[in-house]
Amino acid sequence: MKTFKYKDDIRAWLEPMSYLEFWTAVDPMGLALQDRVHCDDQIARKLADEATVLKALKYMAADELSERLEISWRPATPWVKLVANH
């Protein structure tokens, strides 16, 4: 499985993926997402477009992975991290 340090890393990893690339990448991770058959059906019946479905799936995947890995967002600036540690 790919290693991530921050939520930002997960989002950056998912961002360039196409619909098919997404399913290939997350399949071995066992995420609790909508079933692919269901998503394909929604797109085929034009109940949602592929871009919208993919955006929602990426959001759910990033959220679940960050919770599973217990990681947070990258600190905005170094001083924020310094203050937070004291």
C-alpha positions as MATLAB code, in Angstrom:
seq = 'MKTFKYKDDIRAWLEPMSYLEFWTAVDPMGLALQDRVHCDDQIARKLADEATVLKALKYMAADELSERLEISWRPATPWVKLVANH';
ca = [
       0.000    0.000    0.000;
       1.178    3.513   -0.735;
       2.548    5.494    2.224;
       1.157    8.911    3.129;
       2.309   11.390    5.755;
      -0.453   14.003    5.424;
      -3.991   14.273    4.064;
      -2.554   16.559    1.396;
      -0.462   13.636    0.115;
      -3.567   11.486   -0.312;
      -5.410   14.220   -2.198;
      -2.370   14.851   -4.425;
      -2.124   11.130   -5.197;
      -5.814   10.816   -6.083;
      -6.159   14.078   -8.035;
      -4.714   13.074  -11.438;
      -6.459    9.679  -11.572;
      -9.095    8.896  -14.146;
     -12.193    6.902  -13.243;
     -10.600    3.589  -14.278;
      -7.247    4.424  -12.667;
      -9.044    5.244   -9.427;
     -10.746    1.867   -9.211;
      -7.510    0.045  -10.016;
      -5.571    1.975   -7.366;
      -8.047    1.682   -4.486;
      -9.273   -1.874   -5.118;
      -6.555   -3.564   -3.019;
      -7.109   -1.107   -0.139;
     -10.523   -2.476    0.808;
     -12.164    0.918    1.243;
     -15.840    1.177    2.152;
     -16.910    3.026   -0.988;
     -19.928    2.772   -3.231;
     -19.802   -0.434   -5.235;
     -18.250    0.089   -8.662;
     -21.172   -1.630  -10.394;
     -23.517    0.841   -8.721;
     -21.372    3.803   -9.813;
     -21.110    2.482  -13.373;
     -24.888    2.061  -13.451;
     -25.483    5.621  -12.214;
     -23.230    6.943  -14.978;
     -24.749    4.701  -17.674;
     -28.292    5.768  -16.758;
     -27.125    9.417  -16.771;
     -28.195    9.940  -13.168;
     -24.746   11.414  -12.540;
     -21.856   12.244  -14.814;
     -18.512   10.455  -14.470;
     -16.674   13.567  -13.260;
     -19.121   14.087  -10.390;
     -19.033   10.435   -9.351;
     -15.232   10.413   -9.478;
     -14.975   13.608   -7.423;
     -17.234   12.134   -4.726;
     -15.345    8.828   -4.717;
     -11.993   10.585   -4.362;
     -13.331   12.636   -1.462;
     -14.650    9.531    0.310;
     -11.435    7.599   -0.335;
      -9.255   10.433    0.985;
     -11.430   10.799    4.066;
     -11.389    7.087    4.862;
      -7.659    6.715    4.265;
      -6.798    9.700    6.461;
      -8.966    8.299    9.270;
      -7.537    4.808    8.879;
      -3.962    6.126    8.884;
      -4.706    8.701   11.616;
      -3.068   11.540    9.717;
      -3.887   15.234    9.503;
      -3.317   18.119    7.121;
       0.227   19.368    6.466;
       0.951   22.396    8.676;
       0.393   25.610    6.713;
       3.620   27.200    7.915;
       6.502   26.029   10.118;
       5.622   28.455   12.932;
       2.121   26.984   13.222;
       3.693   23.614   13.952;
       6.132   25.176   16.435;
       3.361   26.930   18.364;
       1.201   23.809   18.343;
       4.026   21.794   19.931;
       4.348   24.112   22.964;
];
